């Protein structure tokens, strides 16, 4: 059994198509999309339409929830742009998505953690950055989930860990947004240091599960130019570099 795991596409259709081409060459039995598929200053409607045609398991992330419950006074500009681009069919589709799914007795899927779509699973926040979660933090976030394989997204950090019980925990990283930052609960940034699209393949051989974290190059310059055309120099920079702009950097 070989399964492709995608997350955090963020409307980056070019990155998504590169990933689909890559796992198509490798051959997979099923595809999991863990959510945050559309929000960003790129191609949310076109990305939604592409995904709606795929026979994949799709989850909704925190940004799907935020797009559906948009507050014009406090919303993220990427969510506002995305909502403005989507029609009734796309909005109905994202409204149907859940933040977690038990695929089988062995595999559990979630966007953030089993309890919340915006909680970090394999990392914890320190001022300025994310750090690796401790075994105790992982235990608390797992709760009663006993699946052999748990896949999650949200943080955009490609990572493979094991719980104290030996469960394999996999975050495939972000297909379409290689860097981001947030002011809450304190300021922190995530930077993967390369513009490549990320995804994972998990595979069962005999009774054991293994995983590959994969980086795929694509035409990120075209997506960066599109972000700039849509008034987002921050996205232009992060798509080109995999880093967030530093204070004083002219955008």
N, C-alpha and C positions, 0 to 999 in steps of 0.2 A: 504494500500500500504506500503510495507516494502522493503527498498532498502539498499544494502551494498555499502559502499564507501571505496575504497582503494587508496593509493597513495604511491609514493616513495618506490617501492619495491627494487630497486637497485640490481637486479640480485640475490636476496636472495631467492632461490627457496624453501628452507625448511620453511622459515617464511611464504611465500605465501601459501604453501600447508596447513600449520597449520591454517591460516586464512580462507581458502576455506572450510576446514573441519568444522571450528567453525560456519561460517554463514550457511553452509549446514544443520547443526543440528537445527539452529534457523528458517530456512525457509525464503527466500527472493524472491521478484518478479523480481528484476533486480540487476545488479552489475555495478558500475561505477569504472573505473580505471583511476586516474587523472594524470598519467605519471611519468617520471623519473623511468621507469620500469627496466632498464637493467644496467645502468652504475655502475661499481664496480668491485672488484677483485674476484668475486665469480663465478656465473654460468649464464652469460648473454645470451648465445645462448640457453641453455636449458630453461631459463625463458621465452625468446621470443617465443620459440616453444610451450610452455605450454599456454601462453597468446593468441597466434594466434588461438588456438583451442577453445577458450571460446567465447560464444555468449554474450559478455559484451560490454558496451560503453567504448572505450579506448580513452584517450587523449595522446598527446605528451607533454613532459616537456622540460625544457631548456637543459637537458642532451641528450635527443633524438636529438635536434637541434645541439648540440655540437658534438655528435658522427657523424652525417651526414656531418658536415662542419669542419672536424678535421684539425687542424693546428699542424703538428708534433712538431714545435718549441715551441708552447705556450700551448699545450693542457693539460688538467687534466690527470694524469696517469690512473685514472679509466676509462675515456673516451677512451684513447688510447688502453687499454687492451680490452675493450668492442668491439671497432671497429675491432680489430684483430680477435675476436672470431666469428663475425657475417658473415653469408653468404648473397648471393644476395636476397634470399627470406625474411630474417629477416630485411635487410636494406630497401627493398621495403615496408615492413609492417610499419616500423617506419616512413618512409617518407610520408605515407598516413595519419598520425595522426595529428590532429589539437590541438592547445593549449586551446581551449574553445569550449563549445557546449551548445546550449539551448535545453535541453531535453524536456521541456514542458513549458507552460506559467508559471508554478509554480517553476520550478527547472532550475537553471543555473549552469553549471560546468566549472571550469577553473583550470589550474595547478597553476599559480601564482595569477594574478589578471585578470579582463576582458581585460586589455590592454597589458599585458606583461607576458611571461612565467617565468621570473626571478624576478618579483617584489613581495615583501612580502605584504600580504593582511592584516592579523590580528595582525602582529607585525611590529615594526620598530627597526632600528639598533641604539644601543648605543655602545660606546667603550666597548668591551669585551663580549657583550651579546645582546639578543633581549629583547625589552620591549613590553608590550601590546600596541597596536595601540589606538590612541584616537578616539573618535566619529567623529571628523572632518576629521582625516586621512581616516577612513573607508568611510565616505561620499564621499570624493574625489576619492577614489579608486573604489567605486561602480559605479560612473558616472551615467548613465541613466538606469542601470540594476534595474528592478522593481520586479523581481521574489521573491516569498515568501521565497525560500530556495536557498542559494548560497553555494556551496561546493568548497573548494580549497585545495591545497597541498603545496608543495615546501619547507616550513620551517621545516617540520617534527615535529611540535609541535601540539599535540592533543588539540583542543580548540573549544568551542562553545561560540558564542557571538550573540548579537542582534544589528542591526543597529538602528539609531534613529527613523526609520520608522517601526521598529518591525520585520524586515526581519531576519530570522535565518541564521547565518553564521557558517559553520562547516569546520574544518580541521581535518581529521581523524588521523593525525600523519603519521608516516612512518611504512610501513610493515617491511622493511628490514634493516634500518640503524638508530639506536637509538641515535646517536650523530654525529656531524660534526662541522667543523669550516670553516671560510672564512676570507681572508684578506681584502676584499672589502665590502663596502666603507671604513670601518675601521675593524680591527680584531674583530671578535665576534665568540662565540661558542654556539652551541645548544646541550643540554644534557638532556635526559629524565630520566636518573638515573636507568634504568632497561633494560635488554636485550630483553624484550618481543616484539612481533610483534603487531602493532597497526592498528586498522581500526575502522570504525563507521557504525552504522545502523541508518538510518533516516526513520521515519514512520509517516504516516498520519492516524489519528483517528478522524473521523468526519471532521471538517474543520481545525483542528490544527495539526501542525507538531511538532514532538519531535525527539530527537537524543540521542543515547548512544555512548559513547567513550569507546572502548573495547581494552583490552590488553590480548594477547594470548601467553602463554609460548610455546616454541618449542626447538628443539635441537640446540641451538645457539652455543654450544661448537664445533659441527661439522663444522659449517660455519666459526667460528673463526679460527679453525685449517686449513681450506681450504685457508682463506685469508693469513695466515702466510706462507703456502706452496707456495703461489703466490707472496711472497715477500712484504707483506703489514702488518707489525707489528702494525701499527696504527689501521687498521681495526680489527685485532685480539683483540686488547685492547677494542675498542669501542663496538664490538659485544659481548664481555664477560661481560662488565660492564655497558654500557649505558652512559659512560663518555668519554671525550677526554683525551688523555694522558697529564699529567701535565709536565712542564719543569723539567728535572731531573729524570723523571720516566724512568727506564731502560726497553726497549721494546725487 
